[in-house]
Amino acid sequence: IESIVQSTVDRIIALDRNLNYLYWNKKAEEYYGLSKEEVIGRNILEVFPQLVNDPSYGEIRRALRGETVHIPVNLEQKKYFETYLVPIKTPQGEVTSLLWMAHDRTSEMQAQAEQHRAQQELREEHRRLKEAQAIGHVGSFEWSATEDVIFWSDEMYRIHGLKPQRQAMNMEKVVALVHPDDRDYFTENVRQCRTMPMTRSFTHRIVKADGGIRTVTRRIQSFGDEEGTVTHLSGTLQDITE
């Protein structure tokens, strides 16, 4: 038991009912900078006199009255550890000592904060990309070779006169939006991109949902696996009508 308690990542402290230290593990030594010889047998207010004005002192008193207390992480004060105060009782329910366990969640909270920052940056980058596409009348797309599902950016829908993300796209729908006179030319370029990894850029016409005809430049890049088999296509579409 001693080996387990000493090797744990938590601070484990034991106090008698008069708040004199009974136990002080290595993590407690590292955190407070005090060896167990410096604290065992001494009163908590003798070692930490400032504790009497700390809210946690009231929680310790609650635990001495027989209540198990959980003190959560305090984000405002940047105290990234949670504490459990567990009263040790006799069979008759009398509190004889107090077990104090503090679990340091600093690494976990920092990882969550970093993840939150990364998500914010990703959202901002996505917003800037959408704005840039709208300004330049450039849409982006990606098509998976294993599934006939095509992702379109919001601007791709707008270029075709469609409301963004209102319908899922596949190759049949894309071809239907190409001007009838340009469909063979379009499908041949796509076919070549599907045969092997390559990049192609070509200009053709599309027919918008309202019947309007626009001229666009489509750039397609195909990507393959180690055997050279095309796995997916991605690219851009720019409205160059004006």
C-alpha positions as a Markdown table, in Angstrom:
| # | Residue | x | y | z |
|---|---|---|---|---|
| 1 | Ile | 0.0 | 0.0 | 0.0 |
| 2 | Glu | 2.9 | 2.3 | 0.8 |
| 3 | Ser | 4.5 | 1.8 | -2.6 |
| 4 | Ile | 1.2 | 2.4 | -4.4 |
| 5 | Val | 0.5 | 5.6 | -2.4 |
| 6 | Gln | 4.0 | 6.9 | -3.0 |
| 7 | Ser | 3.9 | 6.2 | -6.7 |
| 8 | Thr | 0.5 | 7.8 | -7.4 |
| 9 | Val | 0.2 | 11.0 | -9.5 |
| 10 | Asp | -2.1 | 12.4 | -6.8 |
| 11 | Arg | -1.2 | 14.3 | -3.6 |
| 12 | Ile | -2.4 | 12.1 | -0.7 |
| 13 | Ile | -2.4 | 13.6 | 2.8 |
| 14 | Ala | -3.9 | 12.2 | 6.0 |
| 15 | Leu | -4.9 | 14.4 | 9.1 |
| 16 | Asp | -6.2 | 13.4 | 12.5 |
| 17 | Arg | -9.4 | 14.9 | 13.8 |
| 18 | Asn | -7.4 | 17.8 | 15.3 |
| 19 | Leu | -5.9 | 18.5 | 11.9 |
| 20 | Asn | -2.5 | 17.3 | 12.7 |
| 21 | Tyr | -0.6 | 15.6 | 9.8 |
| 22 | Leu | -0.5 | 11.8 | 9.8 |
| 23 | Tyr | 0.7 | 11.1 | 6.3 |
| 24 | Trp | 2.3 | 13.1 | 3.4 |
| 25 | Asn | 3.3 | 11.4 | 0.2 |
| 26 | Lys | 6.0 | 12.2 | -2.4 |
| 27 | Lys | 3.6 | 14.2 | -4.6 |
| 28 | Ala | 2.7 | 16.4 | -1.6 |
| 29 | Glu | 6.4 | 16.9 | -1.0 |
| 30 | Glu | 7.0 | 17.9 | -4.6 |
| 31 | Tyr | 4.0 | 20.3 | -4.8 |
| 32 | Tyr | 4.5 | 22.1 | -1.5 |
| 33 | Gly | 8.3 | 21.9 | -1.3 |
| 34 | Leu | 8.1 | 20.3 | 2.2 |
| 35 | Ser | 9.4 | 16.9 | 3.2 |
| 36 | Lys | 7.2 | 14.6 | 5.3 |
| 37 | Glu | 9.6 | 15.1 | 8.2 |
| 38 | Glu | 8.8 | 18.8 | 8.2 |
| 39 | Val | 5.0 | 18.3 | 8.5 |
| 40 | Ile | 4.2 | 14.9 | 10.1 |
| 41 | Gly | 2.8 | 15.6 | 13.6 |
| 42 | Arg | 2.4 | 19.3 | 13.1 |
| 43 | Asn | -1.0 | 21.1 | 12.8 |
| 44 | Ile | -2.2 | 22.2 | 9.4 |
| 45 | Leu | -2.4 | 25.8 | 10.6 |
| 46 | Glu | 1.1 | 25.7 | 12.0 |
| 47 | Val | 2.4 | 24.6 | 8.6 |
| 48 | Phe | 0.0 | 26.8 | 6.5 |
| 49 | Pro | -1.3 | 29.6 | 8.8 |
| 50 | Gln | -2.7 | 31.4 | 5.8 |
| 51 | Leu | -5.1 | 28.5 | 5.3 |
| 52 | Val | -7.5 | 29.8 | 7.9 |
| 53 | Asn | -8.6 | 32.6 | 5.5 |
| 54 | Asp | -8.9 | 30.2 | 2.6 |
| 55 | Pro | -12.4 | 28.9 | 1.5 |
| 56 | Ser | -11.0 | 25.4 | 1.5 |
| 57 | Tyr | -10.5 | 25.5 | 5.2 |
| 58 | Gly | -14.3 | 25.6 | 5.6 |
| 59 | Glu | -14.5 | 22.5 | 3.4 |
| 60 | Ile | -12.0 | 20.7 | 5.6 |
| 61 | Arg | -14.3 | 21.6 | 8.6 |
| 62 | Arg | -17.3 | 20.1 | 6.7 |
| 63 | Ala | -15.3 | 16.9 | 6.1 |
| 64 | Leu | -14.5 | 16.7 | 9.8 |
| 65 | Arg | -18.3 | 16.7 | 10.5 |
| 66 | Gly | -18.6 | 13.5 | 8.5 |
| 67 | Glu | -19.3 | 14.8 | 5.0 |
| 68 | Thr | -17.3 | 13.7 | 1.9 |
| 69 | Val | -16.3 | 16.9 | 0.1 |
| 70 | His | -15.4 | 17.4 | -3.6 |
| 71 | Ile | -13.7 | 20.6 | -4.5 |
| 72 | Pro | -13.7 | 21.0 | -8.4 |
| 73 | Val | -11.2 | 22.6 | -10.6 |
| 74 | Asn | -11.2 | 26.4 | -10.2 |
| 75 | Leu | -10.8 | 27.8 | -13.7 |
| 76 | Glu | -11.0 | 31.5 | -12.5 |
| 77 | Gln | -8.0 | 31.1 | -10.2 |
| 78 | Lys | -6.3 | 28.7 | -12.6 |
| 79 | Lys | -6.1 | 26.0 | -9.9 |
| 80 | Tyr | -6.2 | 23.0 | -12.2 |
| 81 | Phe | -6.6 | 20.3 | -9.6 |
| 82 | Glu | -9.7 | 18.7 | -8.0 |
| 83 | Thr | -9.7 | 17.7 | -4.3 |
| 84 | Tyr | -11.5 | 15.1 | -2.4 |
| 85 | Leu | -11.8 | 15.2 | 1.4 |
| 86 | Val | -12.9 | 11.9 | 2.8 |
| 87 | Pro | -13.7 | 11.4 | 6.5 |
| 88 | Ile | -12.5 | 8.2 | 8.0 |
| 89 | Lys | -15.0 | 7.0 | 10.6 |
| 90 | Thr | -15.4 | 4.4 | 13.4 |
| 91 | Pro | -18.2 | 1.8 | 13.1 |
| 92 | Gln | -20.2 | 4.1 | 15.3 |
| 93 | Gly | -19.8 | 7.0 | 12.8 |
| 94 | Glu | -17.3 | 9.1 | 14.7 |
| 95 | Val | -14.7 | 10.8 | 12.5 |
| 96 | Thr | -11.2 | 9.8 | 13.5 |
| 97 | Ser | -9.2 | 11.2 | 10.6 |
| 98 | Leu | -9.4 | 12.8 | 7.3 |
| 99 | Leu | -8.1 | 11.6 | 3.9 |
| 100 | Trp | -7.1 | 14.4 | 1.6 |
| 101 | Met | -6.6 | 13.6 | -2.1 |
| 102 | Ala | -5.7 | 16.2 | -4.8 |
| 103 | His | -5.7 | 15.2 | -8.5 |
| 104 | Asp | -3.7 | 17.5 | -10.7 |
| 105 | Arg | -5.5 | 18.1 | -14.0 |
| 106 | Thr | -3.1 | 20.8 | -15.4 |
| 107 | Ser | -2.0 | 18.7 | -18.4 |
| 108 | Glu | -5.6 | 17.8 | -19.2 |
| 109 | Met | -6.9 | 21.4 | -18.9 |
| 110 | Gln | -4.0 | 22.7 | -20.9 |
| 111 | Ala | -4.8 | 20.1 | -23.6 |
| 112 | Gln | -8.4 | 21.2 | -23.6 |
| 113 | Ala | -7.5 | 24.8 | -23.9 |
| 114 | Glu | -5.1 | 24.1 | -26.7 |
| 115 | Gln | -7.8 | 22.1 | -28.5 |
| 116 | His | -10.3 | 25.0 | -28.0 |
| 117 | Arg | -7.8 | 27.4 | -29.4 |
| 118 | Ala | -7.2 | 25.1 | -32.4 |
| 119 | Gln | -10.9 | 24.9 | -33.0 |
| 120 | Gln | -11.3 | 28.6 | -32.9 |
| 121 | Glu | -8.4 | 29.1 | -35.3 |
| 122 | Leu | -9.9 | 26.5 | -37.6 |
| 123 | Arg | -13.3 | 28.3 | -37.5 |
| 124 | Glu | -11.6 | 31.6 | -38.3 |
| 125 | Glu | -9.6 | 30.1 | -41.1 |
| 126 | His | -12.8 | 28.5 | -42.5 |
| 127 | Arg | -14.6 | 31.9 | -42.3 |
| 128 | Arg | -11.8 | 33.7 | -44.1 |
| 129 | Leu | -11.7 | 31.0 | -46.8 |
| 130 | Lys | -15.5 | 31.3 | -47.4 |
| 131 | Glu | -15.1 | 35.1 | -47.6 |
| 132 | Ala | -12.2 | 34.8 | -50.0 |
| 133 | Gln | -14.1 | 32.4 | -52.2 |
| 134 | Ala | -17.2 | 34.7 | -52.3 |
| 135 | Ile | -15.0 | 37.7 | -53.2 |
| 136 | Gly | -13.2 | 35.9 | -56.0 |
| 137 | His | -16.2 | 33.8 | -57.2 |
| 138 | Val | -14.1 | 30.7 | -56.6 |
| 139 | Gly | -15.6 | 27.5 | -55.2 |
| 140 | Ser | -13.9 | 24.3 | -54.1 |
| 141 | Phe | -14.9 | 20.7 | -54.3 |
| 142 | Glu | -13.7 | 17.2 | -53.5 |
| 143 | Trp | -14.9 | 13.8 | -54.9 |
| 144 | Ser | -14.2 | 10.4 | -53.4 |
| 145 | Ala | -13.5 | 7.6 | -55.8 |
| 146 | Thr | -14.8 | 4.9 | -53.4 |
| 147 | Glu | -18.1 | 6.7 | -52.8 |
| 148 | Asp | -20.0 | 8.8 | -55.4 |
| 149 | Val | -20.3 | 11.7 | -53.0 |
| 150 | Ile | -19.0 | 15.1 | -53.8 |
| 151 | Phe | -18.3 | 17.9 | -51.3 |
| 152 | Trp | -19.0 | 21.4 | -52.5 |
| 153 | Ser | -18.1 | 24.6 | -50.7 |
| 154 | Asp | -20.8 | 27.2 | -50.2 |
| 155 | Glu | -19.5 | 29.3 | -53.1 |
| 156 | Met | -19.8 | 26.3 | -55.5 |
| 157 | Tyr | -23.5 | 26.2 | -54.8 |
| 158 | Arg | -23.8 | 29.9 | -55.3 |
| 159 | Ile | -22.0 | 29.8 | -58.6 |
| 160 | His | -24.5 | 27.3 | -59.8 |
| 161 | Gly | -27.4 | 29.3 | -58.5 |
| 162 | Leu | -28.2 | 26.9 | -55.7 |
| 163 | Lys | -28.7 | 27.5 | -52.0 |
| 164 | Pro | -25.5 | 26.3 | -50.1 |
| 165 | Gln | -25.6 | 22.8 | -48.6 |
| 166 | Arg | -29.3 | 22.3 | -49.3 |
| 167 | Gln | -28.7 | 19.1 | -51.3 |
| 168 | Ala | -26.0 | 16.5 | -51.5 |
| 169 | Met | -24.0 | 16.4 | -54.7 |
| 170 | Asn | -22.9 | 13.4 | -56.9 |
| 171 | Met | -21.3 | 13.2 | -60.3 |
| 172 | Glu | -24.7 | 12.7 | -62.1 |
| 173 | Lys | -25.9 | 16.1 | -60.6 |
| 174 | Val | -22.7 | 17.8 | -61.5 |
| 175 | Val | -22.8 | 16.7 | -65.1 |
| 176 | Ala | -26.5 | 17.8 | -65.3 |
| 177 | Leu | -25.4 | 21.3 | -64.5 |
| 178 | Val | -22.8 | 21.4 | -67.3 |
| 179 | His | -23.9 | 23.0 | -70.5 |
| 180 | Pro | -25.2 | 20.3 | -72.9 |
| 181 | Asp | -22.7 | 21.3 | -75.6 |
| 182 | Asp | -19.8 | 21.0 | -73.1 |
| 183 | Arg | -20.7 | 17.8 | -71.3 |
| 184 | Asp | -18.6 | 15.4 | -73.5 |
| 185 | Tyr | -15.6 | 17.7 | -73.1 |
| 186 | Phe | -16.2 | 17.9 | -69.3 |
| 187 | Thr | -16.6 | 14.1 | -68.8 |
| 188 | Glu | -13.5 | 13.4 | -70.9 |
| 189 | Asn | -11.4 | 15.6 | -68.7 |
| 190 | Val | -12.8 | 14.0 | -65.6 |
| 191 | Arg | -12.2 | 10.5 | -67.0 |
| 192 | Gln | -8.6 | 11.3 | -67.6 |
| 193 | Cys | -8.2 | 12.6 | -64.1 |
| 194 | Arg | -9.7 | 9.4 | -62.8 |
| 195 | Thr | -7.2 | 7.2 | -64.7 |
| 196 | Met | -4.1 | 8.4 | -62.9 |
| 197 | Pro | -2.9 | 11.1 | -60.5 |
| 198 | Met | -2.7 | 14.4 | -62.5 |
| 199 | Thr | -3.7 | 18.0 | -62.7 |
| 200 | Arg | -5.9 | 19.4 | -65.4 |
| 201 | Ser | -7.4 | 22.9 | -65.9 |
| 202 | Phe | -10.1 | 23.6 | -68.5 |
| 203 | Thr | -12.8 | 26.1 | -69.3 |
| 204 | His | -16.4 | 25.3 | -70.0 |
| 205 | Arg | -20.0 | 26.5 | -69.5 |
| 206 | Ile | -22.5 | 25.7 | -66.8 |
| 207 | Val | -26.3 | 26.2 | -66.7 |
| 208 | Lys | -27.5 | 27.7 | -63.4 |
| 209 | Ala | -30.6 | 26.7 | -61.6 |
| 210 | Asp | -32.4 | 29.7 | -63.1 |
| 211 | Gly | -31.3 | 28.9 | -66.6 |
| 212 | Gly | -28.5 | 31.5 | -66.8 |
| 213 | Ile | -25.3 | 30.4 | -68.5 |
| 214 | Arg | -22.0 | 31.1 | -66.9 |
| 215 | Thr | -18.4 | 30.4 | -68.1 |
| 216 | Val | -16.1 | 28.8 | -65.6 |
| 217 | Thr | -12.6 | 27.6 | -65.3 |
| 218 | Arg | -12.3 | 24.3 | -63.5 |
| 219 | Arg | -9.0 | 23.0 | -62.1 |
| 220 | Ile | -8.9 | 19.3 | -61.0 |
| 221 | Gln | -6.2 | 17.5 | -59.2 |
| 222 | Ser | -6.4 | 13.7 | -58.7 |
| 223 | Phe | -4.6 | 11.9 | -55.9 |
| 224 | Gly | -3.7 | 8.2 | -55.8 |
| 225 | Asp | -2.5 | 5.5 | -53.5 |
| 226 | Glu | 0.9 | 3.8 | -53.5 |
| 227 | Glu | -0.2 | 1.7 | -56.5 |
| 228 | Gly | -1.2 | 4.8 | -58.4 |
| 229 | Thr | -4.9 | 4.1 | -58.2 |
| 230 | Val | -6.9 | 7.3 | -58.0 |
| 231 | Thr | -8.5 | 7.7 | -54.6 |
| 232 | His | -10.1 | 11.1 | -54.8 |
| 233 | Leu | -10.3 | 14.3 | -56.8 |
| 234 | Ser | -10.3 | 17.8 | -55.5 |
| 235 | Gly | -10.1 | 21.2 | -57.1 |
| 236 | Thr | -11.6 | 24.7 | -57.7 |
| 237 | Leu | -14.1 | 26.3 | -59.9 |
| 238 | Gln | -14.0 | 30.0 | -60.8 |
| 239 | Asp | -16.7 | 32.0 | -62.5 |
| 240 | Ile | -14.9 | 34.0 | -65.2 |
| 241 | Thr | -18.1 | 35.2 | -67.1 |
| 242 | Glu | -17.6 | 38.9 | -66.4 |
